[in-house]
Amino acid sequence: MAERKKVEEHIREIAGRRKNTTLQEIEWVVNQLAMLGLETNKRGTSHNMMFRVGEQQFSVCSHNRGSKQLKRCYVDAFLSAMTELGLYED
């Protein structure tokens, strides 16, 4: 079972290294939020994923040639959604 405190801590870690975050880390957070009872949805292709957590939506493009890390703008969109959900304070 997921713990909200652990998920919030992981979100803060991601915020601390916005230029060094992978798609798998964001997927982990979304999966943990689903286990906590929040309504989540994920769809997309091998290059782009669209996430919905509660009423918040954000997309992540993982096609960054030569790097597993996401571009900062996609991490910022994720953090903005987490802020709106009350899971992260900037």
Secondary structure in CASP SS format (residue, H / E / C, confidence):
PFRMAT SS
TARGET T0000
AUTHOR 0000-0000-0000
METHOD secondary structure of the structure
MODEL  1
M C 1.00
A C 1.00
E C 1.00
R H 1.00
K H 1.00
K H 1.00
V H 1.00
E H 1.00
E H 1.00
H H 1.00
I H 1.00
R H 1.00
E H 1.00
I H 1.00
A H 1.00
G H 1.00
R C 1.00
R C 1.00
K C 1.00
N C 1.00
T C 1.00
T E 1.00
L H 1.00
Q H 1.00
E H 1.00
I H 1.00
E H 1.00
W H 1.00
V H 1.00
V H 1.00
N H 1.00
Q H 1.00
L H 1.00
A H 1.00
M H 1.00
L C 1.00
G C 1.00
L C 1.00
E C 1.00
T E 1.00
N E 1.00
K E 1.00
R E 1.00
G E 1.00
T C 1.00
S C 1.00
H C 1.00
N E 1.00
M E 1.00
M E 1.00
F E 1.00
R E 1.00
V E 1.00
G C 1.00
E C 1.00
Q E 1.00
Q E 1.00
F E 1.00
S E 1.00
V E 1.00
C E 1.00
S C 1.00
H C 1.00
N C 1.00
R C 1.00
G C 1.00
S C 1.00
K C 1.00
Q E 1.00
L C 1.00
K C 1.00
R H 1.00
C H 1.00
Y H 1.00
V H 1.00
D H 1.00
A H 1.00
F H 1.00
L H 1.00
S H 1.00
A H 1.00
M H 1.00
T H 1.00
E H 1.00
L C 1.00
G C 1.00
L C 1.00
Y C 1.00
E C 1.00
D C 1.00
END
